[in-house]
């Protein structure tokens, strides 16, 4: 009888251990699938699936993108940066916005992209969005000056002296390799606030003493777009808006040359639907975005972004309302029609308070 009880207990023990083992095996097979799905989702939300440059279709083994090109594959990346890239991907796919979101990767675009070969970084310049400071960061990284504080202001934008090569200066093959494998970023801000900043900087204050804006570009805009021909004042913001919102603005753009970089769209400057950027920074959250970009690019131990004055990056709706006060609704709507791609690609709210 004693032996029968022992046999029965042993059978129960074997059955129990089998059940535990089955449970364990089931769990260990399920969990990797869940983890892989999460990984796959994060990767997919990182890189916009859009038209690529012809040479980007296949990576040779020695040119495969480094890990830092794909920030989404790093599971710790804050969600906000993934969401920005996901938004770009979705807007780029929207056929209704294709004319406002896509642009050829022309010499004009390649001229906007500055290169730091030493640390494999490409920075697309978007004027009036704190670009001077980012140029200083790259100048130091390229070794032209030992620190940001030592860079003379007149050197930052002098491309003969600042040691910042443009992507357009390389051969086609070298351009393709850098576009495929380097860390790429640019900064945006509310599109209308950027236009106000451009107008003030170039036509009102002109702190860098660039006389051609007032003496050549402003008269050209006034001649074509001023409604009141007896008005003798210098260029007004409404003249500027009328020029920018005109569907036929390009004939004046050609006369103005590269000076138009201060007010053309982010799409025209950086081709975000054609070039797969690693990170998009926002001027409004620069206090967080600047350190994050430096970390993602792997250079935070080498250089710091210059101190940001308090409140300078905050969106100022009162200022926007003030500048657009004398502009007709028709002209504002035409302006928005041109810049709608920028608003939608980068998640800026449509300014209904100006349009309606």
NORLIN-V564132 format. One record per residue. RES is the residue in one small letter. SS is DSSP state (h for helix, s for strand, l for the rest). PSI is psi in whole degrees, -180 to 180 (NA if undefined). NEAR is the number of other ideal C-beta (glycine too) atoms within 12 Angstrom. Layout:
res: {RES | RES}
ss: {SS | SS}
psi: {PSI | PSI}
near: {NEAR | NEAR}
//
This chain:
res: {x | x | x | x | x | x | x | x | x | x | x | x | x | x | x | x | x | x | x | x | x | x | x | x | x | x | x | x | x | x | x | x | x | x | x | x | x | x | x | x | x | x | x | x | x | x | x | x | x | x | x | x | x | x | x | x | x | x | x | x | x | x | x | x | x | x | x | x | x | x | x | x | x | x | x | x | x | x | x | x | x | x | x | x | x | x | x | x | x | x | x | x | x | x | x | x | x | x | x | x | x | x | x | x | x | x | x | x | x | x | x | x | x | x | x | x | x | x | x | x | x | x | x | x | x | x | x | x | x | x | x | x | x | x | x | x | x | x | x | x | x | x | x | x | x | x | x | x | x | x | x | x | x | x | x | x | x | x | x | x | x | x | x | x | x | x | x | x | x | x | x | x | x | x | x | x | x | x | x | x | x | x | x | x | x | x | x | x | x | x | x | x | x | x | x | x | x | x | x | x | x | x | x | x | x | x | x | x | x | x | x | x | x | x | x | x | x | x | x | x | x | x | x | x | x | x | x | x | x | x | x | x | x | x | x | x | x | x | x | x | x | x | x | x | x | x | x | x | x | x | x | x | x | x | x | x | x | x | x | x | x | x | x | x | x | x | x | x | x | x | x | x | x | x | x | x | x | x | x | x | x | x | x | x | x | x | x | x | x | x | x | x | x | x | x | x | x | x | x | x | x | x | x | x | x | x | x | x | x | x | x | x | x | x | x | x | x | x | x | x | x | x | x | x | x | x | x | x | x | x | x | x | x | x | x | x | x | x | x | x | x | x | x | x | x | x | x | x | x | x | x | x | x | x | x | x}
ss: {l | h | h | h | h | h | h | h | h | h | h | h | h | h | h | h | h | h | h | h | h | h | h | h | h | h | h | h | h | h | h | h | h | h | h | h | h | h | h | h | h | h | h | h | l | l | l | l | l | l | l | l | l | h | h | h | l | l | l | l | h | h | h | l | l | l | h | h | h | l | h | h | h | l | l | l | l | l | h | h | h | h | h | h | h | h | h | h | h | h | h | h | h | l | h | h | h | h | h | h | h | l | l | l | l | l | h | h | h | h | h | h | s | s | s | s | l | l | l | l | s | s | s | s | l | l | l | l | l | l | h | h | h | h | h | h | h | h | h | h | h | l | l | l | l | l | l | h | h | h | l | l | h | h | h | h | l | l | l | l | l | l | l | l | s | s | h | h | h | l | l | h | h | h | h | h | h | h | h | h | h | l | s | s | s | s | s | s | l | l | h | h | h | h | h | h | h | h | h | h | h | h | h | h | h | l | l | l | l | l | h | h | h | h | h | h | h | h | h | h | h | h | h | h | h | l | l | l | l | l | l | l | l | l | l | l | h | h | h | h | h | h | h | h | h | l | l | l | l | h | h | h | h | h | h | h | h | h | h | h | h | h | l | l | l | h | h | h | h | h | l | l | l | l | l | l | l | l | s | s | s | s | h | h | h | h | h | h | h | h | h | h | h | h | h | h | l | l | l | l | l | l | l | l | l | l | l | l | l | l | l | l | l | l | l | l | h | h | h | h | h | h | h | h | l | l | l | l | h | h | h | h | h | h | h | h | h | h | h | h | h | h | h | h | h | l | l | l | l | l | l | h | h | h | h | l}
psi: {-42 | -42 | -36 | -43 | -43 | -43 | -44 | -45 | -40 | -40 | -46 | -41 | -43 | -45 | -43 | -47 | -37 | -42 | -43 | -44 | -42 | -43 | -45 | -45 | -42 | -44 | -46 | -26 | -29 | -42 | -45 | -35 | -43 | -45 | -43 | -39 | -41 | -44 | -46 | -40 | -44 | -38 | -43 | -32 | -5 | -46 | 121 | 130 | 87 | 180 | 130 | 163 | 149 | -43 | -4 | 0 | -38 | 137 | 122 | 156 | -38 | -7 | 14 | 141 | 138 | 164 | -37 | -11 | -28 | 77 | -26 | -20 | -9 | 111 | -19 | -1 | 130 | 141 | -33 | -37 | -35 | -42 | -37 | -43 | -37 | -42 | -45 | -45 | -45 | -42 | -37 | -29 | -15 | 108 | -34 | -24 | 8 | -42 | -20 | -10 | -17 | 145 | 148 | 148 | 80 | 179 | -34 | -43 | -48 | -29 | -24 | -13 | 119 | 147 | 134 | 94 | -35 | -37 | 12 | 59 | 139 | 131 | 120 | 126 | 125 | 91 | 149 | 22 | 41 | 27 | -29 | -41 | -39 | -35 | -41 | -41 | -47 | -35 | -43 | -45 | -35 | -9 | 8 | -33 | 149 | -26 | 160 | -40 | -24 | -1 | 118 | 140 | -36 | -11 | -28 | -44 | 7 | 102 | -2 | -24 | -17 | -4 | 21 | 100 | 147 | 152 | -29 | -14 | -4 | 167 | 163 | -45 | -41 | -36 | -48 | -43 | -43 | -41 | -34 | -38 | -13 | 158 | 128 | 136 | 161 | 170 | 142 | 165 | 174 | 125 | -41 | -36 | -34 | -40 | -39 | -44 | -41 | -44 | -48 | -44 | -38 | -32 | -16 | -65 | -42 | 59 | -21 | 11 | 60 | 89 | -23 | -25 | -44 | -34 | -16 | -52 | -48 | -48 | -36 | -41 | -43 | -45 | -40 | -32 | -7 | 128 | -42 | 102 | -18 | -10 | 126 | -1 | 162 | -177 | 136 | 160 | -35 | -34 | -45 | -45 | -41 | -40 | -49 | -33 | -5 | 122 | -20 | 31 | -17 | -29 | -33 | -39 | -42 | -37 | -34 | -15 | -147 | -6 | -19 | -9 | -22 | -12 | 0 | 169 | 160 | -35 | -47 | -31 | -45 | -6 | 60 | -15 | -15 | -32 | 129 | 97 | 150 | -41 | 141 | 120 | 153 | 132 | -37 | -22 | 33 | -30 | -34 | -39 | -38 | -51 | -35 | -44 | -44 | -40 | -48 | -34 | -8 | 28 | 10 | -20 | -6 | -31 | 152 | 150 | 137 | 152 | 133 | 118 | 139 | 134 | -7 | -25 | -4 | 135 | 133 | 90 | -36 | -43 | -43 | -47 | -41 | -46 | -34 | 1 | -41 | 10 | 136 | 152 | -37 | -45 | -36 | -41 | -39 | -38 | -46 | -38 | -36 | -38 | 9 | -38 | -44 | -43 | -45 | -40 | -36 | 13 | 26 | 138 | 137 | 129 | 70 | -28 | -17 | -29 | -27 | NA}
near: {7 | 8 | 9 | 10 | 11 | 12 | 13 | 14 | 14 | 14 | 14 | 14 | 14 | 14 | 14 | 14 | 14 | 14 | 14 | 14 | 14 | 14 | 14 | 14 | 13 | 13 | 14 | 14 | 14 | 14 | 14 | 12 | 14 | 14 | 15 | 15 | 14 | 17 | 19 | 16 | 18 | 27 | 25 | 20 | 28 | 37 | 30 | 33 | 18 | 28 | 23 | 22 | 25 | 15 | 20 | 25 | 11 | 12 | 18 | 15 | 7 | 10 | 21 | 14 | 28 | 24 | 20 | 28 | 35 | 31 | 38 | 35 | 25 | 24 | 20 | 14 | 27 | 23 | 17 | 22 | 34 | 30 | 21 | 37 | 40 | 27 | 29 | 43 | 28 | 23 | 32 | 35 | 21 | 22 | 12 | 13 | 23 | 19 | 18 | 28 | 36 | 28 | 30 | 17 | 35 | 20 | 18 | 27 | 35 | 34 | 28 | 40 | 39 | 39 | 37 | 36 | 24 | 22 | 27 | 27 | 40 | 42 | 45 | 45 | 39 | 43 | 36 | 30 | 42 | 35 | 37 | 29 | 33 | 39 | 39 | 33 | 39 | 43 | 37 | 33 | 37 | 27 | 18 | 28 | 24 | 14 | 17 | 27 | 15 | 14 | 30 | 16 | 20 | 13 | 22 | 30 | 25 | 17 | 22 | 11 | 16 | 29 | 26 | 40 | 28 | 28 | 37 | 25 | 19 | 22 | 13 | 18 | 14 | 21 | 31 | 26 | 26 | 36 | 39 | 33 | 28 | 36 | 37 | 41 | 45 | 41 | 39 | 45 | 38 | 33 | 43 | 43 | 37 | 39 | 41 | 37 | 34 | 35 | 37 | 24 | 26 | 36 | 36 | 21 | 15 | 22 | 14 | 18 | 14 | 19 | 15 | 20 | 32 | 23 | 17 | 21 | 34 | 32 | 23 | 29 | 35 | 28 | 17 | 23 | 30 | 24 | 18 | 13 | 10 | 7 | 14 | 11 | 16 | 22 | 32 | 28 | 36 | 30 | 32 | 41 | 39 | 32 | 41 | 40 | 30 | 23 | 14 | 16 | 30 | 16 | 13 | 29 | 26 | 14 | 20 | 27 | 18 | 24 | 27 | 28 | 29 | 37 | 42 | 37 | 42 | 48 | 40 | 39 | 38 | 46 | 42 | 44 | 40 | 30 | 43 | 37 | 44 | 45 | 43 | 43 | 41 | 37 | 36 | 29 | 28 | 32 | 22 | 21 | 32 | 32 | 23 | 30 | 41 | 33 | 28 | 35 | 36 | 25 | 30 | 18 | 12 | 23 | 34 | 22 | 32 | 23 | 13 | 21 | 12 | 9 | 11 | 20 | 28 | 20 | 26 | 20 | 20 | 14 | 20 | 28 | 19 | 17 | 30 | 32 | 19 | 20 | 35 | 18 | 21 | 18 | 28 | 33 | 23 | 24 | 37 | 34 | 24 | 34 | 39 | 31 | 35 | 41 | 34 | 31 | 39 | 39 | 26 | 30 | 20 | 21 | 29 | 13 | 17 | 32 | 23 | 10}
//
